[in-house]
């Protein structure tokens, strides 16, 4: 039982490049979330999903898109990366208010 | 907007000392959670407190939910280097939909051997 996994663990992008972060969970949770964590800012919700085929905007959605084609996977896309998107990205899943987090992806945009 | 303020922001202590960190809000929460995040890892849920005045113990960690459900505290007895990490409190967003959480900015605890 792996819980929540994220790939890749590290990535460096140039401004304007695109990429997709993959999150997978094996706990059959309906709810999945993408957060970013920045020094002094705490965890901020980017997008979330309440079930397969659904997505919704969180607190800081601009510049990101998401998809949830399968219940166990939640993808976060950056279409045109900007230096302001340098951050650590966490995926989480849950049922109810208890959330289970992945190990994170450290993204640097130069 | 519901905010959770955590204090202190940073805490550095010696092994064996006791400590308390706080999570405060002007809003009432139906429950509060505490997470611990070790360097390079994601947050891990430690406990959920639900009832005003509730006290929960997890080995050397004691969690308390305020009577008015606006605040919570985490007390660690005889801290160990393995307790080092970022301690986050979180509570359900008002409106209660979609199980979204509001997180505090955390207390970064360092326990020196």
gemmi code that builds the backbone of each chain (N, CA, C; Angstrom):
import gemmi

chains = {
    "A": [
        ("UNK", (0.850, -1.197, 0.000), (0.000, 0.000, 0.000), (0.882, 1.242, 0.000)),
        ("UNK", (1.025, 1.900, -1.170), (1.975, 2.998, -1.301), (1.409, 4.309, -0.792)),
        ("UNK", (0.078, 4.437, -0.644), (-0.501, 5.696, -0.210), (-0.612, 6.658, -1.377)),
        ("UNK", (0.015, 7.837, -1.227), (0.003, 8.859, -2.273), (1.422, 8.984, -2.831)),
        ("UNK", (1.554, 8.849, -4.136), (2.858, 8.992, -4.770), (2.820, 10.148, -5.750)),
        ("UNK", (3.965, 10.794, -5.930), (4.078, 11.922, -6.850), (5.309, 11.739, -7.717)),
        ("UNK", (5.164, 12.066, -8.987), (6.303, 12.086, -9.900), (6.249, 13.342, -10.740)),
        ("UNK", (7.410, 13.953, -11.069), (8.729, 13.605, -10.556), (8.949, 14.165, -9.154)),
        ("UNK", (10.096, 13.894, -8.561), (10.425, 14.427, -7.245), (11.077, 15.815, -7.370)),
        ("UNK", (11.823, 16.005, -8.422), (12.481, 17.288, -8.685), (12.342, 17.612, -10.172)),
        ("UNK", (12.287, 18.930, -10.482), (12.256, 19.323, -11.888), (12.712, 20.760, -11.991)),
        ("UNK", (13.484, 21.036, -13.035), (13.887, 22.397, -13.348), (13.351, 22.726, -14.735)),
        ("UNK", (12.649, 23.842, -14.832), (12.077, 24.269, -16.108), (12.605, 25.648, -16.471)),
        ("UNK", (12.615, 25.934, -17.758), (12.881, 27.298, -18.188), (11.531, 28.011, -18.339)),
        ("UNK", (11.559, 29.326, -18.169), (10.340, 30.117, -18.341), (9.695, 29.818, -19.691)),
        ("UNK", (8.393, 29.578, -19.664), (7.655, 29.302, -20.888), (7.481, 27.826, -21.206)),
        ("UNK", (8.269, 26.963, -20.578), (8.120, 25.532, -20.821), (6.874, 25.010, -20.111)),
        ("UNK", (6.451, 23.832, -20.535), (5.276, 23.205, -19.917), (5.676, 21.892, -19.263)),
        ("UNK", (4.856, 21.440, -18.319), (5.088, 20.148, -17.708), (3.833, 19.684, -16.988)),
        ("UNK", (3.803, 18.409, -16.694), (2.702, 17.808, -15.955), (3.244, 17.060, -14.765)),
        ("UNK", (2.636, 17.313, -13.597), (2.951, 16.574, -12.384), (1.873, 15.519, -12.182)),
        ("UNK", (2.332, 14.310, -11.849), (1.395, 13.202, -11.680), (1.261, 12.839, -10.211)),
        ("UNK", (0.024, 12.651, -9.788), (-0.272, 12.177, -8.438), (-1.115, 10.913, -8.552)),
        ("UNK", (-0.757, 9.898, -7.784), (-1.517, 8.657, -7.762), (-1.767, 8.236, -6.328)),
        ("UNK", (-2.987, 7.726, -6.073), (-3.314, 7.222, -4.735), (-3.983, 5.857, -4.855)),
        ("UNK", (-3.670, 5.000, -3.888), (-4.200, 3.633, -3.928), (-5.145, 3.369, -2.771)),
        ("UNK", (-5.737, 4.426, -2.202), (-6.621, 4.276, -1.049), (-8.098, 4.417, -1.436)),
        ("UNK", (-8.368, 4.504, -2.730), (-9.735, 4.607, -3.244), (-10.455, 5.864, -2.728)),
        ("UNK", (-9.696, 6.938, -2.477), (-10.303, 8.167, -1.987), (-11.015, 8.909, -3.115)),
        ("UNK", (-12.163, 9.524, -2.759), (-12.885, 10.322, -3.744), (-12.218, 11.679, -3.959)),
        ("UNK", (-11.729, 12.288, -2.865), (-11.243, 13.650, -2.928), (-9.730, 13.695, -3.125)),
        ("UNK", (-9.306, 14.577, -4.041), (-7.875, 14.782, -4.244), (-7.603, 16.266, -4.368)),
        ("UNK", (-6.385, 16.677, -3.990), (-6.045, 18.088, -3.873), (-4.619, 18.334, -4.366)),
        ("UNK", (-4.406, 19.514, -4.947), (-3.054, 19.984, -5.245), (-2.796, 21.268, -4.455)),
        ("UNK", (-1.666, 21.286, -3.720), (-1.240, 22.444, -2.952), (0.141, 22.882, -3.438)),
        ("UNK", (0.437, 24.139, -3.163), (1.814, 24.592, -3.258), (2.235, 25.125, -1.889)),
        ("UNK", (3.523, 24.939, -1.571), (4.042, 25.375, -0.279), (5.242, 26.278, -0.508)),
        ("UNK", (5.122, 27.503, -0.044), (6.171, 28.503, -0.195), (6.543, 29.044, 1.169)),
        ("UNK", (7.808, 29.418, 1.354), (8.242, 29.960, 2.653), (7.393, 31.156, 3.074)),
        ("UNK", (6.915, 31.126, 4.291), (6.129, 32.237, 4.813), (4.690, 32.276, 4.349)),
        ("UNK", (4.332, 31.385, 3.411), (2.970, 31.421, 2.859), (2.141, 30.206, 3.274)),
        ("UNK", (2.780, 29.204, 3.789), (2.045, 28.010, 4.180), (1.597, 27.191, 2.979)),
        ("UNK", (0.654, 26.313, 3.196), (0.086, 25.470, 2.142), (-1.104, 26.186, 1.524)),
        ("UNK", (-1.092, 26.330, 0.215), (-2.206, 26.996, -0.474), (-2.790, 26.048, -1.519)),
        ("UNK", (-4.097, 25.959, -1.530), (-4.804, 25.034, -2.413), (-4.862, 25.599, -3.829)),
        ("UNK", (-4.421, 24.791, -4.799), (-4.416, 25.227, -6.197), (-5.717, 24.796, -6.878)),
        ("UNK", (-5.936, 23.497, -6.929), (-7.156, 22.897, -7.486), (-7.484, 21.663, -6.663)),
        ("UNK", (-8.724, 21.216, -6.780), (-9.099, 19.988, -6.113), (-10.153, 19.251, -6.947)),
        ("UNK", (-10.428, 18.025, -6.537), (-11.387, 17.188, -7.258), (-12.218, 16.401, -6.253)),
        ("UNK", (-13.520, 16.366, -6.486), (-14.408, 15.640, -5.578), (-14.787, 14.275, -6.131)),
        ("UNK", (-14.194, 13.902, -7.256), (-14.447, 12.584, -7.812), (-13.955, 12.508, -9.239)),
        ("UNK", (-13.918, 11.282, -9.753), (-13.460, 11.065, -11.124), (-14.230, 11.966, -12.088)),
        ("UNK", (-13.491, 12.644, -12.969), (-14.116, 13.486, -13.972), (-14.479, 14.881, -13.512)),
        ("UNK", (-14.211, 15.216, -12.250), (-14.547, 16.541, -11.722), (-13.290, 17.276, -11.279)),
        ("UNK", (-13.276, 18.594, -11.456), (-12.207, 19.433, -10.920), (-12.808, 20.773, -10.505)),
        ("UNK", (-12.117, 21.470, -9.612), (-12.588, 22.779, -9.164), (-11.398, 23.623, -8.745)),
        ("UNK", (-11.567, 24.947, -8.792), (-10.490, 25.875, -8.453), (-10.372, 26.032, -6.948)),
        ("UNK", (-9.126, 26.159, -6.516), (-8.860, 26.454, -5.123), (-8.522, 27.915, -4.943)),
        ("UNK", (-7.598, 28.169, -4.038), (-7.236, 29.536, -3.653), (-6.335, 30.226, -4.684)),
        ("UNK", (-5.430, 29.471, -5.327), (-4.448, 30.062, -6.250), (-4.395, 29.273, -7.554)),
        ("UNK", (-5.462, 29.270, -8.371), (-5.523, 28.407, -9.551), (-4.845, 28.950, -10.811)),
        ("UNK", (-4.561, 30.263, -10.846), (-4.081, 30.867, -12.096), (-2.748, 30.281, -12.533)),
        ("UNK", (-2.678, 29.924, -13.828), (-1.447, 29.371, -14.396), (-1.357, 27.863, -14.332)),
        ("UNK", (-2.385, 27.232, -13.752), (-2.403, 25.777, -13.592), (-3.678, 25.181, -14.171)),
        ("UNK", (-3.573, 23.952, -14.676), (-4.765, 23.205, -15.043), (-4.644, 21.802, -14.463)),
        ("UNK", (-5.785, 21.146, -14.303), (-5.796, 19.813, -13.695), (-6.746, 18.907, -14.474)),
        ("UNK", (-6.518, 17.602, -14.296), (-7.448, 16.635, -14.858), (-7.509, 15.420, -13.947)),
        ("UNK", (-8.700, 14.816, -13.907), (-8.922, 13.612, -13.091), (-9.723, 12.618, -13.941)),
        ("UNK", (-9.007, 12.009, -14.869), (-9.649, 11.069, -15.781), (-9.903, 9.719, -15.112)),
        ("UNK", (-9.042, 9.361, -14.154), (-9.222, 8.133, -13.392), (-9.273, 8.482, -11.914)),
        ("UNK", (-10.017, 7.727, -11.154), (-10.205, 8.023, -9.744), (-8.874, 8.085, -8.991)),
        ("UNK", (-7.933, 7.238, -9.356), (-6.701, 7.158, -8.590), (-5.655, 8.177, -9.005)),
        ("UNK", (-5.873, 8.918, -10.098), (-4.854, 9.839, -10.598), (-5.368, 11.269, -10.657)),
        ("UNK", (-4.484, 12.208, -10.329), (-4.830, 13.625, -10.404), (-3.615, 14.333, -10.977)),
        ("UNK", (-3.761, 14.938, -12.145), (-2.649, 15.545, -12.844), (-2.710, 17.062, -12.715)),
        ("UNK", (-1.537, 17.663, -12.506), (-1.421, 19.116, -12.444), (-0.531, 19.572, -13.586)),
        ("UNK", (-1.052, 20.471, -14.426), (-0.303, 20.942, -15.568), (0.064, 22.417, -15.465)),
        ("UNK", (1.261, 22.730, -15.945), (1.690, 24.111, -16.103), (1.898, 24.309, -17.591)),
        ("UNK", (1.112, 25.152, -18.211), (1.191, 25.312, -19.665), (2.367, 26.179, -20.085)),
        ("UNK", (2.660, 27.227, -19.316), (3.751, 28.141, -19.631), (4.357, 28.593, -18.311)),
        ("UNK", (5.383, 27.875, -17.885), (5.918, 28.081, -16.533), (6.505, 29.485, -16.361)),
        ("UNK", (6.317, 30.020, -15.153), (6.853, 31.328, -14.783), (7.673, 31.184, -13.505)),
        ("UNK", (8.656, 32.048, -13.303), (9.467, 31.960, -12.073), (8.633, 31.990, -10.798)),
        ("UNK", (7.470, 32.661, -10.835), (6.604, 32.713, -9.654), (6.017, 31.341, -9.298)),
        ("UNK", (6.159, 30.389, -10.203), (5.654, 29.045, -9.933), (6.725, 28.134, -9.318)),
        ("UNK", (7.890, 28.679, -9.074), (8.899, 27.953, -8.308), (8.345, 27.690, -6.920)),
        ("UNK", (8.283, 26.418, -6.547), (7.631, 26.064, -5.293), (7.794, 24.569, -5.054)),
        ("UNK", (7.282, 24.119, -3.915), (7.143, 22.688, -3.663), (5.656, 22.360, -3.776)),
        ("UNK", (5.343, 21.376, -4.591), (3.961, 21.017, -4.868), (3.616, 19.707, -4.175)),
        ("UNK", (2.503, 19.721, -3.450), (2.035, 18.528, -2.752), (0.663, 18.137, -3.264)),
        ("UNK", (0.509, 16.846, -3.450), (-0.786, 16.261, -3.742), (-1.293, 15.593, -2.475)),
        ("UNK", (-2.599, 15.597, -2.276), (-3.194, 14.923, -1.133), (-4.484, 14.254, -1.573)),
        ("UNK", (-4.870, 13.229, -0.844), (-6.167, 12.600, -1.076), (-6.835, 12.396, 0.275)),
        ("UNK", (-8.136, 12.173, 0.248), (-8.825, 11.965, 1.523), (-10.283, 11.633, 1.362)),
        ("UNK", (-10.841, 11.168, 2.478), (-12.286, 11.001, 2.619), (-12.638, 11.773, 3.886)),
        ("UNK", (-13.559, 12.682, 3.819), (-13.754, 13.545, 4.968), (-12.642, 14.567, 5.031)),
        ("UNK", (-12.373, 15.097, 6.213), (-11.404, 16.177, 6.327), (-9.979, 15.699, 6.550)),
        ("UNK", (-9.767, 14.431, 6.755), (-8.404, 13.941, 6.981), (-7.737, 13.704, 5.641)),
        ("UNK", (-6.611, 14.370, 5.442), (-5.930, 14.302, 4.159), (-4.591, 13.601, 4.306)),
        ("UNK", (-4.236, 12.888, 3.245), (-2.999, 12.116, 3.199), (-2.156, 12.669, 2.063)),
        ("UNK", (-0.936, 13.075, 2.397), (-0.112, 13.811, 1.452), (0.943, 12.927, 0.801)),
        ("UNK", (1.297, 13.293, -0.427), (2.435, 12.696, -1.090), (3.725, 13.354, -0.631)),
        ("UNK", (4.867, 12.881, -1.143), (6.167, 13.380, -0.697), (6.575, 14.709, -1.310)),
        ("UNK", (5.843, 15.183, -2.320), (6.123, 16.492, -2.897), (6.974, 16.454, -4.149)),
        ("UNK", (6.841, 17.519, -4.937), (7.681, 17.764, -6.115), (8.279, 19.151, -5.966)),
        ("UNK", (9.603, 19.209, -6.006), (10.271, 20.510, -5.910), (10.509, 21.017, -7.327)),
        ("UNK", (9.847, 22.109, -7.688), (9.932, 22.677, -9.030), (10.644, 24.017, -8.994)),
        ("UNK", (11.632, 24.156, -9.867), (12.331, 25.422, -10.021), (12.148, 25.905, -11.452)),
        ("UNK", (11.717, 27.152, -11.606), (11.542, 27.748, -12.927), (12.555, 28.884, -13.065)),
        ("UNK", (13.426, 28.748, -14.053), (14.493, 29.752, -14.214), (14.188, 30.707, -15.361)),
    ],
    "B": [
        ("UNK", (-13.089, 35.099, 5.619), (-12.034, 34.095, 5.483), (-11.567, 33.662, 6.872)),
        ("UNK", (-11.521, 32.342, 7.065), (-11.041, 31.833, 8.343), (-9.524, 31.749, 8.305)),
        ("UNK", (-8.883, 32.281, 9.340), (-7.436, 32.223, 9.419), (-7.030, 31.445, 10.656)),
        ("UNK", (-5.930, 30.716, 10.541), (-5.343, 30.027, 11.684), (-3.946, 30.597, 11.894)),
        ("UNK", (-3.727, 31.166, 13.072), (-2.434, 31.762, 13.405), (-1.681, 30.812, 14.313)),
        ("UNK", (-0.461, 30.487, 13.937), (0.330, 29.572, 14.753), (1.497, 30.317, 15.398)),
        ("UNK", (1.772, 29.949, 16.636), (2.891, 30.573, 17.342), (3.556, 29.547, 18.256)),
        ("UNK", (4.872, 29.685, 18.487), (5.733, 30.620, 17.762), (5.968, 30.134, 16.328)),
        ("UNK", (6.550, 30.981, 15.520), (6.849, 30.594, 14.145), (8.036, 29.639, 14.120)),
        ("UNK", (9.034, 29.907, 14.996), (10.229, 29.072, 15.096), (10.470, 28.745, 16.569)),
        ("UNK", (10.977, 27.539, 16.817), (11.297, 27.139, 18.178), (12.483, 26.182, 18.125)),
        ("UNK", (13.537, 26.533, 18.858), (14.718, 25.676, 18.920), (14.992, 25.346, 20.376)),
        ("UNK", (14.997, 24.072, 20.715), (15.165, 23.656, 22.112), (16.150, 22.503, 22.195)),
        ("UNK", (16.534, 22.195, 23.441), (17.434, 21.072, 23.676), (16.629, 19.804, 23.954)),
        ("UNK", (17.213, 18.693, 23.609), (16.610, 17.388, 23.890), (16.250, 17.289, 25.371)),
        ("UNK", (15.057, 16.789, 25.641), (14.620, 16.615, 27.019), (13.722, 17.730, 27.528)),
        ("UNK", (13.713, 18.874, 26.856), (12.860, 19.991, 27.277), (11.418, 19.737, 26.871)),
        ("UNK", (10.514, 20.456, 27.544), (9.096, 20.435, 27.192), (8.776, 21.683, 26.384)),
        ("UNK", (7.731, 21.617, 25.574), (7.353, 22.770, 24.778), (5.857, 22.728, 24.477)),
        ("UNK", (5.323, 23.906, 24.185), (3.934, 24.020, 23.738), (3.873, 24.954, 22.546)),
        ("UNK", (3.143, 24.556, 21.527), (2.895, 25.416, 20.376), (1.395, 25.628, 20.255)),
        ("UNK", (1.030, 26.755, 19.639), (-0.359, 27.188, 19.668), (-0.918, 27.427, 18.276)),
        ("UNK", (-2.235, 27.256, 18.197), (-2.970, 27.476, 16.957), (-4.234, 28.243, 17.337)),
        ("UNK", (-4.364, 29.474, 16.838), (-5.460, 30.340, 17.272), (-6.232, 30.914, 16.102)),
        ("UNK", (-7.513, 31.151, 16.335), (-8.361, 31.751, 15.315), (-9.436, 32.598, 15.983)),
        ("UNK", (-9.963, 33.542, 15.226), (-11.120, 34.298, 15.708), (-12.416, 33.601, 15.302)),
        ("UNK", (-12.290, 32.530, 14.511), (-13.454, 31.790, 14.017), (-13.605, 30.477, 14.775)),
        ("UNK", (-14.824, 30.001, 14.824), (-15.097, 28.699, 15.423), (-14.899, 27.618, 14.368)),
        ("UNK", (-14.217, 26.555, 14.748), (-14.011, 25.422, 13.844), (-14.740, 24.197, 14.391)),
        ("UNK", (-15.304, 23.418, 13.493), (-15.982, 22.190, 13.911), (-14.982, 21.140, 14.373)),
        ("UNK", (-13.758, 21.234, 13.885), (-12.684, 20.344, 14.314), (-11.355, 20.991, 13.925)),
        ("UNK", (-10.280, 20.519, 14.492), (-8.947, 20.969, 14.102), (-8.045, 19.748, 13.993)),
        ("UNK", (-7.106, 19.845, 13.078), (-6.147, 18.761, 12.897), (-4.739, 19.290, 13.113)),
        ("UNK", (-3.850, 18.393, 13.513), (-2.430, 18.693, 13.586), (-1.682, 17.732, 12.669)),
        ("UNK", (-0.766, 18.314, 11.896), (0.095, 17.548, 11.011), (1.546, 17.832, 11.392)),
        ("UNK", (2.426, 16.853, 11.137), (3.860, 17.070, 11.254), (4.493, 16.824, 9.891)),
        ("UNK", (5.362, 17.748, 9.501), (6.042, 17.640, 8.219), (7.539, 17.615, 8.470)),
        ("UNK", (8.166, 16.512, 8.135), (9.611, 16.388, 8.282), (10.274, 16.959, 7.034)),
        ("UNK", (11.525, 17.388, 7.154), (12.208, 18.002, 5.998), (12.179, 17.091, 4.774)),
        ("UNK", (11.775, 17.659, 3.632), (11.761, 16.908, 2.386), (10.596, 15.949, 2.227)),
        ("UNK", (9.640, 16.004, 3.146), (8.498, 15.081, 3.078), (7.183, 15.863, 3.085)),
        ("UNK", (6.087, 15.150, 2.847), (4.775, 15.770, 2.941), (4.257, 15.726, 4.368)),
        ("UNK", (3.268, 16.559, 4.683), (2.667, 16.541, 6.031), (2.023, 15.188, 6.325)),
        ("UNK", (2.113, 14.793, 7.583), (1.499, 13.553, 8.051), (0.530, 13.897, 9.173)),
        ("UNK", (-0.694, 13.417, 9.044), (-1.715, 13.698, 10.051), (-1.360, 13.030, 11.380)),
        ("UNK", (-1.378, 13.845, 12.455), (-1.121, 13.314, 13.796), (-2.427, 13.026, 14.526)),
        ("UNK", (-3.346, 14.002, 14.497), (-4.556, 13.860, 15.304), (-5.631, 14.818, 14.799)),
        ("UNK", (-6.874, 14.455, 15.054), (-8.010, 15.342, 14.835), (-8.721, 15.518, 16.172)),
        ("UNK", (-8.975, 16.768, 16.572), (-9.761, 17.045, 17.774), (-11.093, 17.623, 17.333)),
        ("UNK", (-12.152, 17.162, 17.973), (-13.496, 17.466, 17.496), (-14.346, 18.190, 18.535)),
        ("UNK", (-14.206, 17.824, 19.794), (-15.081, 18.357, 20.832), (-14.366, 19.459, 21.613)),
        ("UNK", (-15.074, 20.571, 21.874), (-14.494, 21.641, 22.681), (-14.018, 21.109, 24.019)),
        ("UNK", (-12.768, 21.450, 24.393), (-12.201, 20.975, 25.644), (-11.524, 19.613, 25.557)),
        ("UNK", (-11.612, 19.010, 24.396), (-11.061, 17.655, 24.227), (-9.542, 17.642, 24.377)),
        ("UNK", (-9.034, 16.613, 25.020), (-7.595, 16.382, 25.141), (-7.291, 15.005, 24.574)),
        ("UNK", (-6.317, 14.960, 23.669), (-5.885, 13.670, 23.119), (-4.388, 13.529, 23.324)),
        ("UNK", (-3.985, 12.318, 23.663), (-2.557, 12.053, 23.874), (-2.061, 11.033, 22.860)),
        ("UNK", (-0.871, 11.312, 22.350), (-0.209, 10.420, 21.408), (1.222, 10.289, 21.900)),
        ("UNK", (1.471, 9.285, 22.724), (2.788, 9.087, 23.372), (3.178, 10.353, 24.127)),
        ("UNK", (4.214, 11.065, 23.731), (4.667, 12.257, 24.456), (3.982, 13.536, 23.967)),
        ("UNK", (3.064, 13.416, 23.037), (2.373, 14.584, 22.488), (0.966, 14.669, 23.070)),
        ("UNK", (0.597, 15.863, 23.558), (-0.736, 16.102, 24.096), (-1.381, 17.234, 23.308)),
        ("UNK", (-2.543, 16.969, 22.771), (-3.287, 17.934, 21.958), (-4.530, 18.356, 22.728)),
        ("UNK", (-4.808, 19.670, 22.705), (-6.002, 20.162, 23.376), (-6.773, 21.066, 22.438)),
        ("UNK", (-8.077, 20.943, 22.436), (-8.979, 21.798, 21.658), (-9.639, 22.736, 22.648)),
        ("UNK", (-9.624, 24.030, 22.357), (-10.196, 24.998, 23.269), (-11.690, 24.805, 23.469)),
        ("UNK", (-12.162, 25.244, 24.623), (-13.586, 25.080, 24.933), (-14.483, 25.725, 23.885)),
        ("UNK", (-14.053, 26.879, 23.375), (-14.850, 27.611, 22.395), (-14.579, 27.152, 20.961)),
        ("UNK", (-13.717, 26.184, 20.816), (-13.344, 25.614, 19.497), (-12.766, 26.671, 18.561)),
        ("UNK", (-12.015, 27.622, 19.154), (-11.326, 28.614, 18.338), (-9.811, 28.451, 18.412)),
        ("UNK", (-9.323, 27.535, 19.233), (-7.885, 27.421, 19.402), (-7.524, 25.994, 19.810)),
        ("UNK", (-6.250, 25.695, 19.618), (-5.745, 24.385, 19.984), (-4.281, 24.518, 20.369)),
        ("UNK", (-3.809, 23.590, 21.156), (-2.398, 23.579, 21.534), (-1.842, 22.174, 21.421)),
        ("UNK", (-0.537, 22.138, 21.204), (0.207, 20.874, 21.146), (1.346, 20.973, 22.145)),
        ("UNK", (1.379, 20.080, 23.094), (2.432, 20.047, 24.108), (3.269, 18.796, 23.902)),
        ("UNK", (4.575, 18.977, 23.847), (5.489, 17.832, 23.735), (6.302, 17.737, 25.009)),
        ("UNK", (6.301, 16.589, 25.596), (7.066, 16.317, 26.816), (8.376, 15.634, 26.463)),
        ("UNK", (9.450, 16.110, 27.087), (10.770, 15.489, 26.894), (11.082, 15.334, 25.403)),
        ("UNK", (11.179, 16.458, 24.718), (11.366, 16.442, 23.264), (12.619, 15.665, 22.867)),
        ("UNK", (12.526, 15.034, 21.712), (13.628, 14.260, 21.151), (13.972, 14.788, 19.763)),
        ("UNK", (15.195, 14.574, 19.291), (15.565, 15.054, 17.945), (14.599, 14.578, 16.855)),
        ("UNK", (14.019, 13.410, 17.046), (13.057, 12.892, 16.072), (11.764, 13.680, 16.013)),
        ("UNK", (11.555, 14.597, 16.972), (10.364, 15.463, 16.944), (10.576, 16.673, 16.041)),
        ("UNK", (11.785, 16.868, 15.582), (12.084, 17.995, 14.696), (11.192, 17.971, 13.464)),
        ("UNK", (10.632, 19.132, 13.124), (9.787, 19.227, 11.941), (8.907, 20.453, 11.988)),
        ("UNK", (8.088, 20.589, 10.971), (7.126, 21.690, 10.879), (5.778, 21.166, 11.352)),
        ("UNK", (5.221, 21.807, 12.356), (3.928, 21.394, 12.906), (2.853, 22.344, 12.369)),
        ("UNK", (1.886, 21.770, 11.687), (0.821, 22.528, 11.047), (-0.515, 22.203, 11.685)),
        ("UNK", (-1.318, 23.246, 11.924), (-2.699, 22.976, 12.305), (-3.583, 23.299, 11.106)),
        ("UNK", (-4.730, 22.667, 11.048), (-5.645, 22.842, 9.922), (-7.067, 22.643, 10.396)),
        ("UNK", (-7.986, 23.374, 9.757), (-9.388, 23.224, 10.095), (-10.263, 23.311, 8.868)),
        ("UNK", (-11.458, 22.736, 8.920), (-12.359, 22.755, 7.765), (-12.743, 24.177, 7.368)),
        ("UNK", (-12.784, 24.425, 6.051), (-13.250, 25.723, 5.575), (-14.711, 25.933, 5.951)),
        ("UNK", (-15.080, 27.156, 6.208), (-16.479, 27.462, 6.495), (-17.311, 27.164, 5.257)),
        ("UNK", (-18.547, 26.821, 5.468), (-19.382, 26.396, 4.348), (-19.410, 24.889, 4.276)),
        ("UNK", (-18.358, 24.259, 4.761), (-18.336, 22.810, 4.948), (-18.447, 21.966, 3.712)),
        ("UNK", (-18.106, 22.537, 2.555), (-18.283, 21.728, 1.351), (-16.943, 21.252, 0.814)),
        ("UNK", (-16.979, 20.090, 0.195), (-15.816, 19.596, -0.540), (-14.592, 19.327, 0.326)),
        ("UNK", (-14.780, 19.290, 1.637), (-13.714, 18.885, 2.545), (-12.423, 19.641, 2.315)),
        ("UNK", (-12.516, 20.936, 2.113), (-11.323, 21.757, 1.992), (-10.868, 22.196, 3.370)),
        ("UNK", (-9.554, 22.331, 3.514), (-8.957, 22.716, 4.782), (-8.274, 24.073, 4.677)),
        ("UNK", (-8.294, 24.802, 5.792), (-7.456, 25.983, 5.961), (-6.276, 25.579, 6.822)),
        ("UNK", (-5.064, 25.874, 6.360), (-3.859, 25.540, 7.116), (-3.257, 26.786, 7.748)),
        ("UNK", (-2.717, 26.623, 8.947), (-1.851, 27.641, 9.511), (-0.496, 27.576, 8.833)),
        ("UNK", (0.363, 28.588, 9.114), (1.663, 28.618, 8.452), (2.692, 27.743, 9.158)),
        ("UNK", (2.351, 27.263, 10.330), (3.201, 26.274, 10.973), (4.174, 26.823, 11.997)),
        ("UNK", (4.619, 25.917, 12.855), (5.713, 26.170, 13.799), (6.850, 25.235, 13.433)),
        ("UNK", (8.007, 25.798, 13.138), (9.183, 24.993, 12.789), (9.960, 24.693, 14.066)),
        ("UNK", (9.940, 23.427, 14.461), (10.574, 22.995, 15.698), (11.895, 22.296, 15.394)),
        ("UNK", (12.939, 22.718, 16.099), (14.234, 22.038, 16.022), (14.593, 21.568, 17.415)),
        ("UNK", (14.843, 20.273, 17.555), (15.268, 19.708, 18.834), (16.723, 19.292, 18.694)),
        ("UNK", (17.564, 19.964, 19.442), (19.005, 19.719, 19.348), (19.442, 18.639, 20.337)),
        ("UNK", (20.303, 17.720, 19.870), (20.756, 16.637, 20.764), (21.698, 17.138, 21.843)),
    ],
}
model = gemmi.Model(1)
for chain_id, residues in chains.items():
    chain = gemmi.Chain(chain_id)
    for i, (resn, *xyz) in enumerate(residues, 1):
        res = gemmi.Residue()
        res.name, res.seqid = resn, gemmi.SeqId(i, " ")
        for name, pos in zip(("N", "CA", "C"), xyz):
            atom = gemmi.Atom()
            atom.name, atom.element = name, gemmi.Element(name[0])
            atom.pos, atom.b_iso = gemmi.Position(*pos), 0.0
            res.add_atom(atom)
        chain.add_residue(res)
    model.add_chain(chain)
structure = gemmi.Structure()
structure.add_model(model)
structure.setup_entities()
